[in-house]
């Protein structure tokens, strides 16, 4: 009894350098290089050009205020921050897809027009959440003239101004979050000192009370609602 031998074709991948036969070949190559560059910078774009920075800092400060060390774990906080970022940025990303990416894929826009059109919704989002004081500082440091319209603001000037504005807003929200938990820590520490129990760590007594307060006021609901409202 013989075995039926079948030939299975295997695809081959050929990577090499050659001479372009037409200007179109050069354009396609440049587009591939641009796409690879964008994919390489995607993590930085996600962190610095969206609401992710403010969100993840506020969530981390909540955990520090509670004093629960690694609870919730970093994976949970970052995952929640990513989905909240997707929720906040959905209109912006939708505008990028509708106004830039989809027309480009349909051949209605050139690569330059796609880049300009796709960047505009992100610029609008950053301008809405950037303090004028921070933007003026970077404009002055670069020696640029005062812009007359938002379109005159250079993107490389806008990005760092947006980032430090997000950092300041995140720490302001974190300060408000810390106040009630700080009061609990002070009350517990004063009570233990008054009872002469100075060797007992106050964190062991205050942690259950802070968790109870956070649960009773539905802390995660309040924090997430405040975060989302700060971007609206």
PENORTA-V942596 format. One line per field, one symbol per residue. ss: DSSP state (A for helix, B for strand, O for the rest). A space follows every 50 residues. Layout:
BEGIN
ss: ???
END
This chain:
BEGIN
ss: OOOOOOOOOOOOOOOOOOOOOOAAAAAAAAAAAAAAAAAAOAAAAAAAOO OAAAAAAAAAAAAAAAOOOOOOOAAAAAAAAAAAAAAAAAAAAAAAAAAA AAAAAOOOOOAAAAAAAAAAAAAAAAAAOOOAAAAAAAAAAOOOOOOOOA AAOOAAAAAAAAAAAAAAAAAAAAAAAAAAAAAAAAAAAAAAAAOOOOOO OAAAAAAAAAAAAAAAOOAAAAAAAAAAAAAO
END
